[in-house]
Amino acid sequence: MKRFIQGEHRGQSALLPESLDDYVADTNPVRVVDVFVDELDLVQLGFDGVVPAETGRPAYHPADLLKIYIYGYLNRIQSSRRLEREAQRNVELMWLTGRLMPDFKTIANFRKDNGKAIRGVCRQFVVLCQQLGLFSEALVAIDGSKFKAVNNRDRNFTSAKLQRRMEEIESSINRYLTALDTADRQEPAVAQVKAERLHEKIATLKTKLKELKEIEVQLNETSDKQISLTDPDARSMKTRGTGMVGYNVQAAVDAKHHLIVTHEVTNDGVDRDQLSAMAKQAREAMGVEKLSAVADRGYFKGEETLACHEAGITVFVPKTLTSGATAAGRFGKGDFIYDAAKNEYRCPAGENLIWRYSSVEKGLKLHRYWSSHCQGCALKEHCTPSPQRRVSRWEHEAVLEAMQTRLDQAPEMMRIRRQTVEHPFPHQNARPGEHRDGPACARLQPQARVELAGQRCPNGSDEGLRPVLRVLPSSSRRTEA
């Protein structure tokens, strides 16, 4: 054993005990947590118990519990029971709290009772980043991810799913009634046993059918014709797999330091309606007048792009590839060039498509264009199977064309989007042994904020906090012995 590095004997006494501060490096993110929480005005933020009661046992200071809570999400420890164990054995937590060891119930109650205040803490972190000049580029990437709720898919109903379930039960009842008639013609001893069993099954199914009819009444009262029994706020959402019941968490991430600027938890399963709201929230959080935002094609919607344009926000969102003509191998709308001076389109054959009329469809004013020379055109089979090729133009189409021009001139924007916004989400959705501890959308808000703010990259670096830690004064990072 002499050829190996030897450890100290467990019973060895130390005349000069080592300081806990020696175990926490200057670059350890827990120093950011410590300094940040100590500078917060917890009374103004609305935390319970900041002013101690004059009677009764002393309580833990909310600042210490907040440090434990933030540390847990920075290190993917959500369970209050696990945080209790970590406080007893984790050197970083011992340093952070001064060796305090609250029990799991205290930690859980703090999280439950201070959800609104925790959201305020997260906003203060964004303000800190703003004051430190970490948002100087004023460019954010926006993306969303589906988070699974505690609601099972069998406990979520739409009108179609509910009707299908009721039809299945009615079919089963009819099948058992037929079997009951058959049993009546058998030997009395056998018939009695079968009849009792069938009557029990029929009674059970009728009870379920009654429950479903009660759910149908509740379903008809909802605005989106969908209901979740375990988690009322959760909604069924499409995914690349079989779908899920959960939430759509939106995040806007600063492109320079990859810091999450703002987030929102919604139960809308699509991203198309989220662009302008997230971009405006990001601009307000960053405290800038001009902002650029980039998102994937799932956010493309004319009305949202127009809303950003009117708000003075420059957006980069590629168009969706949904052209039926292009899919069939024919000319797409992009092959028709618009002449703003003449208010005409020029087709690939060189003919002019002139304005014919305007109409309003789904709240959008559309202009219609076509040519009278399509029948004799040599390219007609590559253009349209109809008598004329008609082109529609939205009244604010120029805003979309300007955005496409920006994308053509800055193709690197899509690369910036991928490397900026997509890494906060992959490890949040399906970590083994982890679960969401709050069924309601409002309760998921503070949890999602702290969890996303503390998101680590796959390589283990604390990218979300290191830019903040680098600009903190050295005196704040290292306490005096």
C-alpha positions in Angstrom: 0.0 0.0 0.0 3.0 2.3 0.3 3.0 2.8 -3.5 -0.4 4.5 -3.4 -1.4 8.0 -2.2 -2.6 7.7 1.3 -5.5 9.6 3.0 -5.6 10.8 6.6 -6.8 8.6 9.4 -10.5 9.3 10.2 -9.6 9.8 13.9 -6.8 12.3 13.2 -7.3 15.5 15.2 -6.5 18.9 13.7 -5.0 21.6 15.8 -5.8 24.2 13.2 -9.2 23.4 11.7 -9.6 24.2 8.0 -12.0 27.0 7.1 -15.1 26.2 5.1 -14.2 29.2 2.9 -11.1 27.3 1.8 -13.3 24.7 0.1 -15.2 27.2 -2.0 -13.2 28.5 -4.9 -13.3 32.1 -6.0 -15.0 31.1 -9.3 -17.7 28.9 -7.6 -21.2 30.1 -8.5 -22.4 29.8 -4.9 -20.5 33.0 -4.2 -22.8 34.8 -6.7 -25.9 33.3 -5.0 -24.6 34.5 -1.6 -23.8 38.0 -2.6 -26.9 38.4 -4.7 -29.4 37.2 -2.0 -27.7 39.3 0.7 -28.2 42.4 -1.4 -32.0 41.8 -1.9 -34.7 43.7 -0.1 -36.7 40.7 0.9 -39.4 42.8 2.6 -40.1 44.8 -0.6 -40.2 41.6 -2.6 -42.9 40.2 -0.3 -41.2 37.3 1.5 -42.9 36.0 4.6 -41.1 36.0 8.0 -38.5 38.6 7.2 -39.5 40.5 10.4 -39.2 37.9 13.2 -42.1 37.3 15.6 -41.7 38.6 19.1 -42.8 35.3 20.6 -42.3 31.6 19.8 -39.3 29.7 18.6 -36.8 31.5 16.3 -37.4 30.8 12.6 -35.0 30.5 9.8 -34.3 33.7 7.9 -35.9 33.7 4.5 -32.5 34.7 3.0 -31.0 31.4 4.1 -33.9 29.4 2.8 -33.8 31.3 -0.5 -30.1 30.4 -0.9 -30.9 26.8 -0.4 -33.8 27.0 -2.9 -31.7 28.7 -5.6 -28.7 26.3 -5.0 -31.0 23.4 -5.5 -32.2 24.5 -8.9 -28.6 25.4 -9.9 -27.6 21.9 -9.2 -30.8 20.1 -10.3 -31.9 19.2 -6.8 -35.7 19.9 -6.7 -36.8 17.6 -3.9 -37.1 19.3 -0.5 -36.0 16.0 1.1 -32.9 15.8 -1.0 -32.1 19.4 -0.1 -32.4 18.5 3.6 -29.8 15.8 3.1 -27.6 18.0 1.0 -27.6 20.7 3.8 -26.2 18.0 6.1 -23.4 16.8 3.9 -22.7 19.3 1.1 -19.8 21.6 1.8 -21.1 24.3 -0.6 -24.4 24.4 1.2 -22.7 24.5 4.6 -20.7 27.5 3.4 -23.8 29.1 1.9 -26.0 28.8 5.0 -23.5 28.8 7.8 -24.1 25.1 8.6 -27.8 25.5 8.9 -29.8 22.3 8.4 -33.6 23.0 8.0 -35.8 20.0 7.6 -37.6 19.2 4.3 -41.0 20.5 5.5 -39.5 24.0 6.2 -38.0 24.1 2.7 -41.2 22.9 1.1 -43.3 25.4 2.9 -41.0 28.2 2.0 -41.3 27.3 -1.7 -45.1 27.0 -1.4 -45.7 30.3 0.4 -43.3 32.6 -1.5 -44.0 31.8 -5.2 -44.7 35.4 -6.1 -41.7 36.8 -4.2 -39.4 34.2 -5.9 -40.5 35.6 -9.3 -39.5 39.0 -8.0 -36.1 37.7 -7.1 -35.6 36.4 -10.6 -36.6 39.8 -12.0 -34.0 41.3 -9.7 -31.3 39.0 -11.2 -32.2 40.3 -14.7 -31.9 43.9 -13.3 -28.4 43.0 -11.9 -27.3 41.7 -15.3 -28.6 44.9 -16.9 -26.7 47.1 -14.4 -23.5 45.1 -15.0 -23.8 45.7 -18.8 -24.3 42.1 -19.7 -27.1 42.9 -22.2 -25.1 45.3 -24.4 -25.8 43.6 -27.7 -29.6 43.8 -27.4 -30.1 40.6 -29.3 -32.2 37.8 -27.9 -33.2 34.3 -29.2 -36.7 33.1 -28.4 -37.7 29.4 -28.1 -40.1 27.2 -26.3 -40.2 23.7 -24.9 -43.0 21.4 -23.7 -42.9 20.4 -20.0 -44.9 17.4 -18.9 -47.5 18.0 -16.3 -48.5 15.6 -13.5 -51.8 15.0 -15.4 -52.0 11.6 -17.1 -53.2 11.5 -20.8 -56.1 9.4 -19.7 -57.2 12.2 -17.4 -57.3 14.8 -20.2 -60.3 15.1 -22.4 -61.3 16.9 -25.6 -64.8 16.7 -27.1 -63.6 14.0 -29.6 -61.8 11.9 -27.0 -64.7 12.1 -24.5 -67.2 11.1 -27.2 -65.0 8.2 -28.3 -64.6 7.0 -24.6 -68.4 7.2 -24.1 -69.1 5.2 -27.3 -66.6 2.5 -26.1 -68.3 2.2 -22.8 -71.8 2.0 -24.4 -70.5 -0.7 -26.7 -69.1 -2.7 -23.8 -72.4 -2.4 -21.9 -74.3 -3.7 -25.0 -71.8 -6.6 -25.3 -72.3 -7.5 -21.6 -76.1 -7.4 -22.0 -75.9 -9.8 -24.9 -73.7 -12.1 -22.8 -76.2 -11.8 -20.0 -79.0 -13.0 -22.3 -76.8 -15.9 -23.3 -76.0 -16.8 -19.7 -79.8 -17.0 -18.9 -80.1 -19.9 -21.3 -77.4 -22.0 -19.5 -77.6 -24.3 -16.5 -79.0 -22.4 -13.4 -75.9 -22.8 -11.3 -73.6 -21.6 -14.0 -76.0 -18.9 -15.2 -76.3 -17.4 -11.7 -72.5 -17.0 -11.3 -72.0 -15.5 -14.7 -75.0 -13.2 -14.3 -73.7 -11.8 -11.0 -70.3 -11.1 -12.6 -71.8 -9.5 -15.6 -74.2 -7.3 -13.5 -71.1 -6.0 -11.6 -69.3 -5.1 -14.8 -72.4 -3.4 -16.2 -72.9 -1.4 -13.0 -69.2 -0.3 -13.1 -69.5 0.8 -16.7 -72.7 2.7 -16.0 -71.0 4.5 -13.2 -68.1 5.5 -15.5 -70.5 6.6 -18.2 -72.2 8.8 -15.6 -68.9 10.3 -14.6 -68.0 11.0 -18.3 -71.4 12.8 -18.8 -70.6 15.0 -15.8 -67.2 15.8 -17.4 -69.0 16.6 -20.7 -70.9 19.3 -18.9 -67.7 20.8 -17.5 -66.0 20.5 -20.9 -68.8 22.5 -22.7 -68.2 25.3 -20.2 -64.5 25.7 -21.1 -63.3 28.1 -23.8 -60.9 25.8 -25.6 -63.1 22.7 -25.2 -60.5 20.8 -23.3 -60.3 19.7 -19.6 -57.6 18.1 -17.4 -58.8 16.5 -14.2 -55.6 16.3 -12.2 -54.0 19.5 -13.3 -56.7 21.9 -14.5 -54.2 24.3 -16.2 -52.5 21.6 -18.3 -53.4 21.0 -21.9 -52.8 18.3 -24.5 -50.0 19.3 -26.8 -48.5 17.9 -30.0 -44.9 16.7 -29.9 -42.7 14.8 -32.2 -43.8 11.7 -30.5 -47.3 10.7 -29.4 -48.1 14.0 -27.7 -48.3 14.9 -24.1 -50.3 16.8 -21.4 -48.3 19.7 -20.1 -47.2 23.3 -20.5 -45.3 25.3 -23.1 -42.4 27.2 -21.5 -41.2 30.2 -23.5 -37.8 31.8 -22.9 -35.9 34.7 -24.3 -32.1 34.3 -24.0 -29.4 37.0 -24.4 -27.1 36.1 -27.3 -23.9 37.4 -25.7 -23.8 35.6 -22.4 -26.7 33.1 -22.8 -28.5 34.6 -19.8 -32.2 34.0 -19.7 -33.8 37.4 -19.9 -37.5 36.5 -19.4 -39.7 33.5 -19.5 -43.4 32.7 -19.6 -45.3 29.5 -18.8 -48.4 29.0 -21.1 -50.8 26.2 -21.8 -51.0 27.1 -25.5 -49.4 24.2 -27.4 -48.2 26.3 -30.4 -45.5 29.0 -30.6 -47.0 31.1 -33.3 -48.8 33.6 -30.9 -45.8 34.0 -28.5 -43.3 36.1 -30.5 -44.4 39.7 -29.9 -45.2 39.1 -26.2 -41.8 37.5 -25.5 -39.9 40.1 -27.5 -41.7 43.0 -25.6 -41.0 41.4 -22.2 -37.4 40.9 -23.2 -37.0 44.5 -24.2 -38.6 45.7 -20.9 -36.4 43.4 -18.8 -33.2 44.5 -20.6 -34.0 48.2 -20.4 -33.1 48.9 -24.0 -35.0 51.0 -26.6 -34.0 48.9 -29.6 -34.0 45.1 -29.6 -33.5 42.4 -32.2 -35.1 39.0 -31.7 -34.5 35.7 -33.6 -36.7 32.6 -33.5 -37.3 29.5 -35.6 -40.0 29.1 -38.2 -42.5 27.8 -35.7 -42.9 31.4 -34.6 -43.7 32.7 -38.1 -47.1 34.6 -38.2 -47.8 37.8 -40.0 -49.7 39.4 -37.2 -47.0 38.7 -34.7 -44.3 40.0 -37.0 -46.3 43.2 -37.6 -46.8 43.7 -33.9 -43.0 43.5 -33.4 -42.5 46.0 -36.3 -44.9 48.5 -34.8 -43.2 48.1 -31.4 -39.8 48.9 -32.9 -38.4 45.4 -32.5 -36.5 43.9 -35.3 -37.2 40.2 -35.8 -35.6 37.4 -37.8 -38.0 34.5 -38.4 -37.9 32.2 -41.5 -41.1 31.6 -43.3 -42.9 28.2 -42.9 -42.6 25.8 -45.9 -46.2 25.0 -46.4 -46.7 25.9 -50.1 -48.8 23.2 -51.8 -47.6 24.4 -55.3 -44.0 24.0 -54.3 -44.6 20.6 -52.8 -46.2 19.5 -56.1 -43.2 20.8 -58.1 -44.9 24.0 -59.4 -43.9 27.6 -59.0 -44.3 29.0 -55.5 -45.3 32.5 -54.5 -41.6 33.4 -54.2 -41.2 33.0 -57.9 -43.6 35.9 -58.5 -41.9 39.3 -58.2 -43.9 42.2 -56.7 -43.6 45.7 -58.2 -44.7 48.1 -55.5 -44.8 51.1 -57.9 -47.3 49.4 -60.2 -49.0 47.3 -57.6 -48.5 44.2 -59.8 -46.8 40.8 -59.8 -44.5 39.6 -62.6 -44.7 35.8 -63.2 -41.8 33.5 -64.3 -43.1 33.8 -67.9 -42.8 37.6 -67.8 -46.6 38.3 -67.7 -48.1 40.9 -65.3 -50.6 39.8 -62.6 -52.7 42.9 -62.0 -54.8 43.7 -58.9 -58.4 42.4 -59.2 -60.1 42.9 -55.9 -59.6 42.9 -52.1 -61.3 40.8 -49.4 -61.1 40.2 -45.7 -60.5 36.6 -44.5 -60.0 35.7 -40.9 -59.5 39.3 -40.0 -56.8 39.9 -42.6 -57.2 42.2 -45.6 -56.0 40.4 -48.7 -55.4 41.7 -52.3 -55.9 39.3 -55.3 -53.9 39.3 -58.4 -54.0 37.3 -61.7 -53.3 37.6 -65.4 -55.6 37.0 -68.4 -52.9 35.3 -70.4 -52.5 32.1 -68.5 -54.4 29.8 -70.9 -51.9 30.1 -73.7 -48.8 30.2 -71.5 -46.0 27.6 -72.2 -45.2 27.4 -68.5 -48.8 26.8 -67.3 -48.3 23.1 -66.4 -45.5 24.3 -64.1 -47.6 27.0 -62.6 -51.2 26.0 -62.0 -53.9 23.4 -62.9 -56.5 26.1 -62.6 -57.6 28.5 -65.5 -55.5 31.3 -63.9 -52.7 31.4 -61.3 -53.9 33.7 -58.6 -51.6 35.4 -56.0 -52.8 36.8 -52.7 -51.0 39.6 -50.9 -51.6 40.7 -47.3 -51.9 44.5 -46.8 -48.8 44.4 -44.6 -46.8 42.0 -46.8 -44.0 44.5 -47.1 -43.2 43.9 -43.4 -42.7 40.2 -44.1 -40.6 40.9 -47.2 -38.4 43.3 -45.3 -37.8 40.5 -42.7 -36.9 38.0 -45.4 -34.5 40.5 -46.9 -32.8 40.8 -43.4 -32.5 37.1 -43.2 -31.0 36.8 -46.7 -28.4 39.4 -45.7 -27.7 37.8 -42.3 -27.9 34.0 -42.7 -25.8 33.6 -39.5 -28.8 34.6 -37.4 -30.1 31.0 -37.5 -26.8 29.7 -36.3 -26.8 32.3 -33.5 -30.3 31.2 -32.5 -29.3 27.5 -32.3 -26.2 28.1 -30.1 -28.0 30.6 -27.9 -31.5 29.4 -27.0 -31.6 25.7 -27.5 -29.3 24.6 -24.7 -31.4 25.7 -21.7 -34.1 23.2 -22.5 -32.8 19.6 -23.3 -32.0 18.6 -19.7 -35.1 20.1 -18.2 -37.8 17.9 -19.7 -36.9 14.3 -18.8 -34.3 13.9 -16.1 -34.5 10.5 -14.4 -36.1 10.7 -11.0 -37.3 14.3 -11.2 -40.9 15.5 -11.4 -42.8 18.8 -11.3 -43.9 19.5 -7.8 -46.7 22.0 -8.6 -49.8 21.1 -10.6 -50.9 24.6 -11.5 -49.5 26.8 -14.3 -49.0 29.7 -11.8 -47.0 27.5 -9.5 -44.7 26.4 -12.3 -43.8 30.0 -13.1 -41.2 30.5 -10.2 -40.0 27.0 -10.6 -39.4 27.4 -14.3 -37.7 30.7 -13.8 -35.1 29.6 -11.2 -34.6 26.3 -13.1 -34.0 28.0 -16.4 -31.9 30.7 -14.9 -29.6 28.1 -13.4 -29.5 25.9 -16.4 -26.1 24.3 -16.9 -24.7 23.3 -20.3 -24.2 19.6 -21.0 -20.5 19.9 -20.4 -21.2 21.0 -16.8 -20.1 24.6 -16.9 -22.3 27.1 -15.1 -22.7 29.3 -18.2 -25.7 31.0 -16.8 -23.8 32.5 -13.8 -20.2 32.8 -14.8 -20.6 36.1 -16.7 -22.1 37.6 -13.5 -19.4 36.1 -11.3 -16.6 37.4 -13.6 -17.7 41.0 -13.2 -18.3 40.9 -9.4 -15.6 42.7 -7.4 -13.1 40.3 -5.9 -13.9 41.5 -2.4 -17.5 40.2 -2.9 -16.2 36.8 -4.1 -14.0 36.1 -1.2 -14.7 36.8 2.4 -12.1 37.8 4.9 -10.8 34.9 7.1 
